[in-house]
Amino acid sequence: MGEQAGGWRAARIAVSLACSECKSRNYKTTKAPDQVVSLRKFCKQCKKHTVHNETK
């Protein structure tokens, strides 16, 4: 399981993304274990594009 043509697939961790302004958790995504996720996404609570940072 997890084996692909290029070798072994790295394990990914599920994280939630929270708005940096209102702290609402709007999105879910996966990341590599050594990666820090920070994306600019639309927040439904603020009604504008804001930076969303990873939370557990």
C-alpha positions as protocol buffer text, in pm:
chain_id: "A"
residue {
  index: 1
  type: MET
  ca { x: 0 y: 0 z: 0 }
}
residue {
  index: 2
  type: GLY
  ca { x: 116 y: 354 z: -76 }
}
residue {
  index: 3
  type: GLU
  ca { x: 362 y: 239 z: -338 }
}
residue {
  index: 4
  type: GLN
  ca { x: 368 y: 427 z: -666 }
}
residue {
  index: 5
  type: ALA
  ca { x: 578 y: 405 z: -981 }
}
residue {
  index: 6
  type: GLY
  ca { x: 823 y: 668 z: -849 }
}
residue {
  index: 7
  type: GLY
  ca { x: 875 y: 498 z: -510 }
}
residue {
  index: 8
  type: TRP
  ca { x: 707 y: 531 z: -172 }
}
residue {
  index: 9
  type: ARG
  ca { x: 455 y: 803 z: -115 }
}
residue {
  index: 10
  type: ALA
  ca { x: 526 y: 1034 z: 179 }
}
residue {
  index: 11
  type: ALA
  ca { x: 266 y: 1042 z: 456 }
}
residue {
  index: 12
  type: ARG
  ca { x: 41 y: 1350 z: 459 }
}
residue {
  index: 13
  type: ILE
  ca { x: -118 y: 1512 z: 763 }
}
residue {
  index: 14
  type: ALA
  ca { x: -473 y: 1654 z: 765 }
}
residue {
  index: 15
  type: VAL
  ca { x: -496 y: 2015 z: 891 }
}
residue {
  index: 16
  type: SER
  ca { x: -768 y: 2279 z: 914 }
}
residue {
  index: 17
  type: LEU
  ca { x: -714 y: 2634 z: 790 }
}
residue {
  index: 18
  type: ALA
  ca { x: -830 y: 2918 z: 1017 }
}
residue {
  index: 19
  type: CYS
  ca { x: -882 y: 3280 z: 917 }
}
residue {
  index: 20
  type: SER
  ca { x: -615 y: 3506 z: 1067 }
}
residue {
  index: 21
  type: GLU
  ca { x: -871 y: 3782 z: 1138 }
}
residue {
  index: 22
  type: CYS
  ca { x: -1183 y: 3611 z: 1276 }
}
residue {
  index: 23
  type: LYS
  ca { x: -1025 y: 3270 z: 1366 }
}
residue {
  index: 24
  type: SER
  ca { x: -1305 y: 3084 z: 1186 }
}
residue {
  index: 25
  type: ARG
  ca { x: -1200 y: 2740 z: 1058 }
}
residue {
  index: 26
  type: ASN
  ca { x: -1321 y: 2743 z: 698 }
}
residue {
  index: 27
  type: TYR
  ca { x: -1109 y: 2496 z: 502 }
}
residue {
  index: 28
  type: LYS
  ca { x: -943 y: 2153 z: 539 }
}
residue {
  index: 29
  type: THR
  ca { x: -636 y: 2033 z: 349 }
}
residue {
  index: 30
  type: THR
  ca { x: -334 y: 1802 z: 378 }
}
residue {
  index: 31
  type: LYS
  ca { x: 33 y: 1885 z: 417 }
}
residue {
  index: 32
  type: ALA
  ca { x: 374 y: 1721 z: 434 }
}
residue {
  index: 33
  type: PRO
  ca { x: 501 y: 1668 z: 791 }
}
residue {
  index: 34
  type: ASP
  ca { x: 777 y: 1930 z: 763 }
}
residue {
  index: 35
  type: GLN
  ca { x: 565 y: 2193 z: 582 }
}
residue {
  index: 36
  type: VAL
  ca { x: 393 y: 2504 z: 724 }
}
residue {
  index: 37
  type: VAL
  ca { x: 71 y: 2598 z: 540 }
}
residue {
  index: 38
  type: SER
  ca { x: -45 y: 2959 z: 502 }
}
residue {
  index: 39
  type: LEU
  ca { x: -282 y: 3039 z: 214 }
}
residue {
  index: 40
  type: ARG
  ca { x: -482 y: 3341 z: 103 }
}
residue {
  index: 41
  type: LYS
  ca { x: -844 y: 3220 z: 84 }
}
residue {
  index: 42
  type: PHE
  ca { x: -1195 y: 3368 z: 93 }
}
residue {
  index: 43
  type: CYS
  ca { x: -1351 y: 3385 z: 441 }
}
residue {
  index: 44
  type: LYS
  ca { x: -1731 y: 3356 z: 452 }
}
residue {
  index: 45
  type: GLN
  ca { x: -1748 y: 3526 z: 794 }
}
residue {
  index: 46
  type: CYS
  ca { x: -1535 y: 3830 z: 699 }
}
residue {
  index: 47
  type: LYS
  ca { x: -1665 y: 3832 z: 339 }
}
residue {
  index: 48
  type: LYS
  ca { x: -1318 y: 3902 z: 199 }
}
residue {
  index: 49
  type: HIS
  ca { x: -992 y: 3731 z: 107 }
}
residue {
  index: 50
  type: THR
  ca { x: -767 y: 3685 z: 410 }
}
residue {
  index: 51
  type: VAL
  ca { x: -466 y: 3477 z: 508 }
}
residue {
  index: 52
  type: HIS
  ca { x: -562 y: 3137 z: 648 }
}
residue {
  index: 53
  type: ASN
  ca { x: -307 y: 2958 z: 869 }
}
residue {
  index: 54
  type: GLU
  ca { x: -294 y: 2591 z: 963 }
}
residue {
  index: 55
  type: THR
  ca { x: -445 y: 2459 z: 1286 }
}
residue {
  index: 56
  type: LYS
  ca { x: -484 y: 2105 z: 1414 }
}
